[in-house]
Amino acid sequence: MLNKLNQYLAAALFLAVFACAANAQNKTQITAPNGQVYKISGTDRLRKDEELVVCTLAYYAKNPTNQSGVDVLVVDDKVAVVQDRAGAVYLQSKPDPGAIKTENKGYILSAHGAARKWILANLKIGDAVKLGDVPAIVKNADGEIAPAASLPCFEGAYYRKVVSSFDAWTGIVGIVRLGTPKVDENRLSEKDRQPLDNFSVYMGGRAGDKEIDAGLTWGFTKDEQGNLSKQRNAWRPFWRNETWNNAPAEKKFYWSPGDTVQMAVIVAGPGKLRLVIADATPQPKRVFQIEFDAKTFAPNTPRQFKRVNAIDQFGNEGKPVQPTKAEVTGAEWLQTILLRGAGADAKQIPMDKTRLTDMRCSSEKHIVVTATDAAKGAEKIDVYGTPKK
């Protein structure tokens, strides 16, 4: 009888340990260092199209993946190896590097299709990886999902960003007085002697795994004879989806520091966004608008919208910011509105502090924000590469 009891206890202990291990593996999402998340479709099973799965080393050794995806070895919660088998075989025409050779520590992430693209865009060797459950959704009295309390900075630029929650938002609209850029004359490209810093004030958003930027960048202009300016000297419309795009180099699409413009990025239909930039006057003389593809902005997909004032650094995206004396000062958002609904029936909701995540990157010392009317999402913004004392 005692032996029988011991057998039951041993079996129960085994099941408890197994359950704990399974629960530890059975997480529902992965979070990258930049705050981006992706759904985990399963654990210790074969990967299907467009999926990201987690595998124990024991399962991975017995059931190696094929060459149509990417595998990642995570050890001590950090990326140790990224093996992009699909990239090697189908994009670079190289031999399949095969499954990752592992030791007895860590676990494997295996991804295909859109999940593979997410891995390559958001994870690199040395990055910290967090597996967890999808947090409970918190809504306010109006049924809006609350914004994140904080988000990590994306390296490579100095910027002030306010960003909404992922929700049923359909656009963002603002009125902004444009700032005055000042370049660092000691940070010039060896190739063309142009500044390695540039400036932008823009909106955009995110849906699924795609980020969209659209607004104004400090750019070159052409005179009436078609001659290109030697220096960047005007704010010009741009949008970035799969590629970088600019408005035509025409005088009617140039704005100067101190000009006040209305800017909007609005859902224009399934997989479409519309950018509008115009003089903030009753009868605007300068108006630019365009519809462009934004495939992930599909019906019933949660969407996030943002506005940003930035000092960008050429060739430095995703890397630590480079020291610079560049600055852009005197910008002021007079109003910021989030849209909920479509067309003329869309609700216009002030983007106040209850509806945004406040980001000041690379650190607060580079950003000076002066609230002018918080209830309207209004504030003055100065961005400094070298903090002012």
N, C-alpha and C positions, 0 to 999 in steps of 0.2 A: 504493500500500500504506500509506504514511504517512497519507494523507488518510482512508483507511478506519479505521486505528487511532485517529486523532483523533476520528472519528465515534463509535467504540465507547466511547472514554474519555468523551466528552461525554455520551453516552447513560447510561453508568454513573454519572457524576457527577449527572446529572438525577435518576436513579432513587434514588440515595442521599439527595439533598436531599429528594425527595418522601417517601421512607420516613421520614426524620427528622421531617418536618412531620406526617405521618400519625400517627406514634407519639406525638408531643407532644399531638395532639388525641384520640387513642384512649385516654382515661382511663375508669375504670370507676365512679367515684363523685365526688360533690361534697361538700365540707365547709363548713358555715356557721361564722361566728365563735363561735356558742354550742356548737360541737362536734357538732351534729346533721349526719347524713350522708344522702345520697339516691343511689340507683343511677342511673347514666347509661345510657340504653338504646341510644344510638347517636350517630354523628357524621355530619354532612352528609347527612341523609336526612329524609324526611317524618316528622313526629311522629304517633304513633298514640295511641289512647286510653290515659290513665293514665301516659303516658311523659314523661320528661325527656330531651331531646336537645341536643347541642352543635352549633352551626353556625358555620362560618367566615363572614366578612362577604360574601365572594364568592358562596357558596352561598345565603345568606339573601337577597341582592339579586335573585338569579334565581328563587328559590323561596320567596316570602314565605309566612308562616304564615297561618292563618285566625283568625277571631274567637272560637274556642272555648277559648282558653288564655291564658297569660301569657308575654310575652317579656321577657328581661332582657339589657341590654347591659353587658358586663364589659370595662372598660378598665384596663390596668395592674393586673390582679388585684383590682379593686374594682368594686362595683356602681355603674354610672353612670346607668342608666335602668331603671325597672320599668314595663312597659306591660301592665296587666291588661285585656286586651281582653274576656275573658269577663265580668269583673266589671262593666265599663262597659255592655256590651250587655244581659246577662241579669239582672243584679242591680240596676243603677242606671237601666236603660232609657235609656241615653245612646247617642249615635252611636258606632260603632266608631272608636277612635282610629287604627286602622291599624297597619301595621308600623312598627318603630322606624326613624327616619332616622339613618343611621350615616355616619361618615366613614371613614377608612382605618385604624382602630385598634381592636383588641379582638376579641371574639367574642360570640355570642348563645347564651343558654340559652332554650329554648322548652319549656313544660310544659303538661300537660293533666290535668284531674281531680285525683287525689290528689297528683300531682306539683306541680300548680299551687298547691294548698293548702299544700304544704310550702314552696314558694318564698315565698308571702305570709307565712307564719308565721315564717320563719327568715332572710329576706334583706330588707334595706332599702338605700336609696341610701347609698353611702359604706362599706358593709360589705366586708371582705376576703373573697375567695372563693378556695378552694383546690380544684383538680382533682387527683385522684390515683388510684392503684390501691388496691383493697381490701387492707389489710395481712394478712400471714400470721397465721393463728389460732394462738395459743400456749396449750397446755393443760398443766395440772399432772398429777401422777402419778395423780390420781383421775379424770382425764378432764374436769375443769372448765376452761372458758375463763378465762384470766387477765383481771383487770380492767385498765382503762386506767391508765397510770402517772399521768396527770393529765387533768383536763377543765377547760374554761374556765367561769368563773362566768357565770350568767345575771343580768343587771343588774336592779336595782330593789328589792333586799332585803338585809338582813344575815342570814346563815344559816350553820349548820354542817350539812353533808350528807355522808353516806357512801352510796355507790352501788355496786352489784354490776356484773359484766360482763353482756353480753347472752348468755344461755345458756338451758338448759332449766330454769331456776328456776320454781317454781310458787307461790312466796309468800315472805313475810317476817313474822316474829313477834318481838315484843320486850316487855320489861317496863321501864317507865319511871316514875321519880318525877317528878311534874310540877313545873315551875319556877314562880317568882313574877314576874309581869310588873310593870313600872313604866313609866308613860307619861311623855312629855315634855309638861308642861302648857302649854308655849309653842308647841307644834305642834298647833293645833286647826283644824278645818274652819271656814271662814267661814259655811258654810251651817247647820250644826247644832251647832257648838262641840264636836264629838267629836274625839278624838285622830286624827291622820293616820297614826299607827303602830298596828299591831296585832300579835298574837303567835299562833304556831301551833307545834304539835309533831305531826308526821304521818309517814305512810309513803306508799307508792304505787309507781309504776313506769312503764315505757315499753315499748311494743311497736309496731313499725312507726313511724308518724309521730305517734302519740298519747301524751301524757303524762297520767298519772292521779295525783291527790293525794287522800289520804283519812286522816283522823285527828281531831285536836282543834284547835279554834280558840278564842281568848278571845272570849266573846260575851255578849250581853244575855240576861237571864233573865226569867221571869215568876213572880210570886208566886201564892199559892193563889186569889186573886181575879182573876187574869189580867192584872194590871198589869205593864207592861214596866219593867224596871229603867232608871234614868237613865244608868247607866254599864255598861260591860262588866264582868262580875264572876264569870265561871265558865268553865271549860274545857268546850266542847260539841262533840259529834261533827259532822263535815262530810265530804262527798266531792265531788270535782269531776271529772266526765267531760266531757260536752258542755256541761253547765250546772253551776252551783253549787247544792249541796243541803245542808240542815241537818237534824239529828235534831229531833223535836218539842221545843218549849220546855217540858219537863216536868222536875220535880225529880229523877226517877230517871235522867235523862241529863245531870246536872250533876256536874262534878268540880272540886275545889278545889286550889290550890297545895299541894304536899306530899303529895297523894294518890298512891298507887302503882297503876298500871293495867297490864293486859296489852293490847297492841294487835297486830292482825294484818291483813294484806291478802293474800288467798289466791285463786288461780285457782279459780273455782267451776263451770267448764264452758266450752265454746266461747264466747268473747266475753263472759264474765261474770267479775266479781271480787266477793269478799265482804269486807266490813269488819267486824271484831269489836273492840269495846272493852269491857272489863270490869274490875271490881275485881280486883286481883292477890291474891286470897284463896281459900282452899279452897272457901268457899261465898259467891261474890260476890253482893252485894245489888243492884248496878247492872250491867246488861248491855245493850249496844246492838249489834245486828248487822243488816246489810242486804246484799242482793245487788243489784248494779247493772250496767248495760251498760258494757262495755269492748271494743268491737268488734274492735280490732286484736289483742287477746289471744287469738289463734286457735291451734288445734293446730299444732305444728311451727314456730311463729314464735318466734324468740329473744326472751327477755324480760329486762328489767332491773328490779331492785327497789332501793328506797332508804328511808332514814329521815332526817328533817330537823327541826332546831330553828331557828325563824326569828323575826325581827322583820320583818313585812311593812309595806309602805308603800302606802296607798290611792292609786290612779291613777298609780302610778309603775312598773308592770311593764315591764321592758325598757329602762328609763331609768337613768341614774346615780343611785346612792343619795343621798337628801337627808340633810343633817346632822341629828342628833337626839340627845337625851339619854335616849331610851327604852332599856330593858334588860330582859332576862329571865334570872334567875339561879336557881341551885339545882336545875336539872334533872339527872337522872342516869339513864342507861340501865344497868340491872342485867344485861341480857342481850339479845343480838340473834342471831336464827337465820334462815338461809335454808332454804327447803324445796325438795326435789328429788323429784318423784314426786307421786302423788295419794293423797288420803284417808289412811287409817291406815297405809298402806305408805310414805308420804313420808319420805324421809331428812331428819333435822334436823341441819343443818350450821352450826357457829358462824361468824358473820360476823366473822372475825378480820382482821387487817391484810393477809393474803394474798388476801382475797376482796373487797376494797373499794377504791374510789378515795376518797381523803380530800380533801374540799373545805371551805374556810373562806373565806367570801365576805362582803362585797366584798373583804376582805383579812384576813390572819391576825391583825392587830392588834385586830380587833373580836371575835375568838373566843378563849375560853380553854377548852382541853380538858385534862382530867386523867384519864389512863387509870387505871382501877381493877382491871380484869381483862381484859387485851387478848385473851386466848384465848377469852373469852366475848363479845367485842364490847361490853364494859362500860366506861363512861366518864362523867365529870361534864362538864357543858357550861354555860357562861355566855356569853351573847351581849350585846354592848354596842354601842349606836349611837355612843357616844363612848368610845374606848378608855380603860381604866383605866391610870394610870401606875404 
